[in-house]
Amino acid sequence: MKEKLRKINNYKWLLPKEIDSRMRVPGIIFVSKELLDRTVEDEALVQVRNAAMLPGIVKASLAMPDIHYGYGLPIGGVIATDWETGIVSPGGVGFDINCGVRLLVTNLYLKDIMDKKKILVDALYQHIPTGVGSTGKLRLTHSQEKEVLAKGAKWAVEKGYGTKKDLEATESYGSLEGANPEKVSYKALERGAQQLGTLGSGNHFLEIQYVDEIYDYRLAKIFNLEKNKITIMIHTGSRGLGHQIATDYLEVMGRALRKYNIVLPDKQLACAPINSPEGQDYISAMKCAANYAWANRQILMHWTREAICRALKASERDLGLELIYDHAHNIVKKEEHIIDGKKRILAVHRKGATRAFPPGHPELPSKYRSIGQPVIIPGDMGRYSYLLVGTKEAMTETFGSSCHGAGRVLSRHKAINRARGRSITQELEKEGILVRAADKKTVKEEMPEAYKDVSMVVEAIAGAKISKKVARMKPIVVIKG
Amino acid sequence: MKDYKYFSTTADMGMEVKGKDISQLFINAARGMFNLICSHKDFKAEEEVKIGLQGESWEELFFKWLSELLFYYDAYKIYFVDFQILKIRPFEIEAIIKGEKIKDRKIEREIKAVTYHNLEITQKNDTWEAKVLFDL
């Protein structure tokens, strides 16, 4: 498939529509030559092609520079379908609905905590429920859980987890309207009842970082960031509740394919018209999972603040601990975009991709309206993560979207083989990074070498001008699931 | 080939399964999935759940079967070790599954979901085979 790509510019490649008569639109891959040669699998490009066959798809099947082989849509895939005539596909969102990331800035500097890393890692590990199959400190009845699904992070703030100010720094204010808990199965509620306020496992993490590079001083100042400033990043999603909702609706959409005579090359892309009972029910349920994930990250952030204040024997006012932003990277949203000079209402599916709205966009909170949406790009636990902002080019090129992370380069199996006979935890400690995880296997599977160097991905995003670099952060304390 | 073997993609893991009949294929797939979650073999068959499922193809029934087991595992933290299929025919299954409630047991890997990606079930001579990808 790679040989069929045509170079448009240094960061943009066309997968022509003519290569397969079933494609309704072309594919466009935003990637550098180096990433394309070294990291993009042929199967991932097949998935870009397959997505281009979805009914109602608009403009192109897109992929961000962290593209890699997934299921249905590739990871890093972005597609938009017409809200009136198009389809919605759970496979275009993924199982971990509203998996996302949030970034906090503190009043602390690296020198303030250099000798307190051990206290901090212990406090966080003790206070934050992590690990495979982890259950949390909260136990919800189904009726309480339905309130979470309807309200999202607003529910958490009402219950004392954080403040209203946090909601202003959260995509969609941490709550999607139209979330209908009655469209969520008993099974999903059962899985979600004990998992609110849990980090989970795999690539989910909580990190204490410091700013090691500033690229735009004006923007950095607005975010209260400067060199050596301490930041905190949390990456998790909707846990078992979201996984079950996606599973339930994959079955529903499988039947919908037959009902609506939709033929697709991969059942994982199963879909239904947005204007159908199946499509509307999925959107309502997906919003519930998105709200659950926002509540989850809000609660985890609250406990993080508590743990850090306790460990450093200081108040939240002293330490700052202010939320810069929280955004989703597995979601479908109703958005307005200009296509061929005309306003269109679209269902923008982002699977392993981040919304990256430009300065002036009405959906941005007032404090970011003049600079564009913060775009938080986590890397691996040994190198760095980035903060960028959305641009007007993202709006015209990628439906206001950017990448979501480094993306794996080694399979888990290869990572474990590569780590054999080594202590990744000790290697990272020598680099000044304290890691605490429930299981050694997770640390091996998640070792830095298992990921692309996120700076290559960020360079491609910046080169394509779909986000603008603000700052780079390096980890010093890592909690893994 | 063993009853099941794993394969890796960049981000996820999958499994190729075989069985001498459709019933054994479903049992081997269940064993393979739980072995991926945790490779310890000393879980007891003390908790029991009865399962009844229907689909419109073997693939759909297979997807539902593994998804159902994953639901009971994740919602109630039961690691299943014993799978008795009471009835299986196109395209429905009844089974009793038994396992142990995980308390302080160390679990090695989280499977978020069973995917439908390139899921296929084939019958070659007297062997049934399936290929399935998990979201990890």
Interface residues (C-beta under 8 A of the other chain):
Chain A: E41 E43 H68 Y69 G70 Y71 G72 I75 G91 G94 F95 D96 G131 V132 G133 T135 K187 E190 R191 A193 G200 S201 G202 G240 H243 Q244 A246 T247 L250 E251 G254 R255 D266 K267 Q268 A270 G407 R408 V409 L410 S411 R412 H413 K414 A438 D439 K441 G481
Chain B: Y6 S8 T9 T10 A11 D12 M13 I37 E56 E59 E60 F63 K64 S67 F71 Y73 D74 A75 Y76 K77 I102 K106 I107 E108 R109 E110 K112 A113 V114 T115 Y116 H117 N118 L119 L133 D135 L136
